[in-house]
């Protein structure tokens, strides 16, 4: 169990290091032959984060609408059951 956690921590640290060195602020510090791959990795991770944020937003909107539809259906049923005088 501890060995697996240590492996996950090291993997996360390695991915974070690669992502960080892909940032434009590190242009002069990274080796030339790794320039394009590191920048590409940085761009891909940013794109995945944006897509994930959009997906979570859509799921949250759908969940909110599901709750709202239950409330609207409940009010609709109450209004249909009520006998209102017609003038």
Secondary structure, DSSP 8 states (H G I E B T S, - for coil): -HHHHHHHHHHHHHHHHHHHHTSGGGTTTS-GGGHHHHHHHHHHHHHHHHHHHHHHHHHHHHHHHHHHHHHHHHHHHHHHHS-----
